Amino acid sequence: MVKDKLIFNGNEKQVFSTDDPCQVIFRYKDVTTAFHGVKRARFNGKGVLTSQISALLLGYLNENGVDTHFLRTLPDEREQLCRMIEIIPLEVVFHNRIAGGLATKLGVEDGYKPENTILDLCYNNDELGDPLINRDQAVALHLATYAELDEMYDIVRRSGQLLTELLHKAGIELVDAKFEFGRAADTGAIIISDELSPDTCRMWDEETGERLDKDRFRLDLGEVTANYGKVLERLKTALGIED
């Protein structure tokens, strides 16, 4: 496997092509952004932490029958070998609690816990601010078919359940999680196609309610990398991984 050209340079990640047309390299930056890039900062070591956490979570899903783009970590700890995908510009957000912008939108207390699990469908479009979209609108815009949307929802429900259970073993509550999708270049299957980490999931300490995720940056709580480090170490313990 040979690292080749830079094909995507995002706020928090870069993607490089390889000598295999069905595989790419994800490289995680130390940069953190919020509010659609309006707020921005750099935290030394953060890219390594998000890469390692995402590798554990995506690897866990792969092992439990949910296909993702993740293949393996690379010698550079901030890099992963992943499957090439055709992007589906939709996000499905899994909510165990109502927090953040959704709590404001619905006029409920931040962290409100409903009796049901909530799935939100969003149009992954930075210029529009990733707005909520319904199934009919997604089909009308030719973003996905109804059958593909059903498949994506099934994947999110299964993944959300698996991650909720795993994080519980680590003493962490999964409040919500954002899932992005693509069609795999090697098989054409719909797979999870981006990271799962404290950057894309809200994770709260089960005992204290302490926020261990990007809200520490959004809300100016400080100790961003320290809390990402807590998530990584607890996940390793829950998975029986020794350093």
C-alpha positions in Angstrom: 0.0 0.0 0.0 1.5 3.3 -1.1 0.2 6.7 0.1 -0.4 8.9 -3.0 -2.2 12.2 -3.7 -4.2 14.4 -1.3 -7.8 14.1 -2.5 -9.6 15.9 0.4 -8.4 18.5 2.9 -11.1 19.1 5.5 -11.1 21.1 8.7 -10.2 18.1 10.9 -9.1 15.3 8.5 -7.2 14.7 5.2 -7.8 11.9 2.8 -5.1 10.5 0.5 -5.4 8.1 -2.4 -3.3 4.9 -2.5 -2.1 2.6 -5.2 -5.3 0.6 -4.6 -8.3 2.4 -6.2 -10.6 0.9 -3.5 -8.6 2.1 -0.5 -7.7 5.5 0.9 -5.8 6.9 3.9 -7.5 9.1 6.5 -5.2 11.4 8.4 -6.6 13.1 11.5 -5.5 16.6 12.3 -5.0 18.3 15.7 -7.5 21.0 14.6 -11.0 21.2 16.2 -13.9 23.2 14.7 -17.4 23.9 15.8 -20.5 25.8 14.6 -19.8 25.0 11.0 -16.2 26.1 11.2 -16.9 29.5 12.9 -15.0 28.4 16.0 -11.6 26.9 15.5 -8.6 25.8 17.6 -5.6 23.5 17.7 -5.0 20.9 20.4 -1.7 19.0 20.3 -2.2 15.3 20.1 -6.0 15.5 19.5 -5.7 13.9 16.0 -4.0 10.8 17.4 -6.7 10.4 20.1 -9.7 10.8 17.6 -8.0 8.4 15.2 -7.5 5.8 17.9 -11.0 6.1 19.4 -12.6 6.0 16.0 -10.6 2.9 15.1 -11.8 1.1 18.2 -15.5 2.0 17.7 -15.5 1.3 13.9 -13.5 -1.9 14.4 -16.0 -3.0 17.0 -18.9 -2.4 14.6 -17.1 -4.3 11.9 -16.5 -7.2 14.3 -20.3 -7.2 15.1 -21.5 -7.4 11.6 -21.9 -3.7 10.7 -19.8 -2.8 7.7 -17.8 0.5 7.9 -15.1 2.1 5.8 -12.4 1.3 8.5 -9.8 -1.4 7.6 -6.9 -0.9 10.0 -4.7 1.6 11.7 -1.3 2.5 10.2 2.1 3.0 11.9 1.5 6.7 12.1 -1.1 6.7 14.9 -3.1 9.5 13.3 -3.6 7.6 10.1 -6.1 4.8 9.1 -6.4 2.7 6.0 -10.1 2.9 4.8 -12.3 1.8 2.0 -12.9 4.2 -0.8 -16.6 5.3 -1.0 -19.0 7.3 -3.1 -20.3 9.8 -0.7 -24.0 9.8 0.1 -24.6 13.5 1.3 -26.9 12.5 4.2 -26.3 12.1 7.9 -28.4 10.1 10.4 -28.1 11.2 14.0 -28.9 8.7 16.8 -30.2 10.3 20.0 -30.5 8.5 23.4 -31.0 12.0 24.9 -32.0 15.3 23.5 -29.0 17.7 23.8 -27.3 20.6 22.2 -29.0 22.2 19.2 -31.9 19.7 19.2 -32.8 20.6 22.8 -32.9 24.3 21.9 -35.0 23.5 18.8 -37.5 21.5 20.8 -37.6 23.7 23.8 -36.5 21.0 26.3 -33.8 20.9 29.0 -30.4 20.0 27.6 -30.0 16.3 28.3 -33.7 15.4 28.4 -34.1 11.7 28.2 -37.1 10.5 26.1 -38.7 7.1 26.4 -37.9 6.4 22.7 -34.7 6.6 20.6 -34.7 9.5 18.1 -33.2 9.3 14.6 -32.7 12.6 12.7 -32.0 12.7 8.9 -29.8 15.7 7.8 -28.7 16.9 4.4 -24.9 16.9 4.6 -24.3 20.3 3.0 -22.0 22.8 4.7 -23.3 25.8 2.7 -26.8 25.1 4.0 -25.8 24.3 7.5 -26.6 20.6 7.4 -30.3 21.1 7.7 -32.8 18.5 8.8 -34.5 16.8 5.8 -37.2 14.3 5.5 -37.3 11.1 3.5 -39.4 12.4 0.7 -37.1 15.4 0.3 -34.0 13.2 0.2 -35.5 11.0 -2.5 -36.7 14.1 -4.4 -33.2 15.4 -4.5 -31.9 12.0 -5.7 -29.7 11.7 -2.6 -30.9 8.2 -1.9 -33.7 5.8 -2.6 -36.4 4.8 -0.1 -34.8 1.4 0.1 -31.4 2.9 0.8 -32.8 5.1 3.5 -34.4 2.1 5.2 -31.0 0.4 5.1 -29.3 3.4 6.6 -31.8 3.6 9.4 -31.4 -0.1 10.2 -27.6 0.4 10.3 -27.9 3.3 12.7 -30.3 1.5 15.0 -28.0 -1.5 15.2 -24.9 0.6 15.5 -26.4 2.9 18.1 -27.4 -0.1 20.2 -24.0 -1.7 19.9 -22.1 1.5 20.8 -24.5 2.3 23.7 -23.7 -1.1 25.2 -20.0 -0.9 24.7 -19.7 2.6 26.1 -21.8 1.6 29.1 -19.1 -1.0 29.9 -16.7 1.9 29.9 -18.8 4.0 32.2 -19.8 6.4 29.5 -23.3 7.3 28.3 -23.7 7.7 24.6 -26.0 10.7 24.4 -26.0 11.0 20.6 -23.9 10.0 17.5 -23.7 11.2 13.9 -23.4 8.6 11.2 -22.3 9.4 7.6 -22.6 6.9 4.7 -21.2 6.1 1.4 -21.4 3.4 -1.3 -18.2 1.2 -1.0 -16.1 1.3 -4.2 -15.3 -2.4 -3.8 -18.8 -3.8 -3.3 -21.3 -1.0 -3.9 -22.7 -1.7 -0.4 -23.9 1.2 1.8 -21.5 1.5 4.7 -20.6 3.9 7.5 -18.1 6.1 5.9 -16.7 8.6 8.5 -15.3 8.7 12.0 -17.0 7.9 15.3 -15.3 9.7 18.1 -16.0 12.5 20.7 -15.9 14.8 17.7 -19.1 13.2 16.3 -20.7 11.7 19.4 -21.8 13.2 22.7 -20.3 11.1 25.5 -21.1 11.8 29.2 -19.6 10.2 32.3 -22.3 8.0 33.6 -21.6 8.8 37.3 -20.8 12.5 37.2 -22.5 13.7 33.9 -19.1 15.2 32.9 -18.9 15.9 29.2 -16.1 14.0 27.5 -16.7 15.1 24.0 -16.5 18.1 21.6 -18.9 20.1 23.8 -15.8 20.8 26.0 -14.6 22.9 23.1 -18.1 24.3 22.0 -18.9 25.4 25.6 -15.4 26.5 26.6 -15.1 23.9 29.3 -11.4 23.2 28.7 -9.3 20.0 29.0 -10.3 18.8 25.6 -7.5 16.3 24.9 -7.5 15.2 28.6 -11.1 14.1 28.3 -10.6 12.5 24.9 -7.8 10.6 26.5 -10.2 9.4 29.2 -12.5 8.0 26.6 -9.7 6.2 24.9 -8.4 4.5 28.0 -11.8 3.5 29.2 -12.6 2.0 25.8 -9.4 0.0 25.9 -10.3 -1.3 29.3 -13.8 -2.2 28.2 -12.4 -4.1 25.2 -9.7 -5.8 27.2 -6.9 -4.1 25.3 -3.6 -3.7 27.1 -1.0 -1.1 26.1 
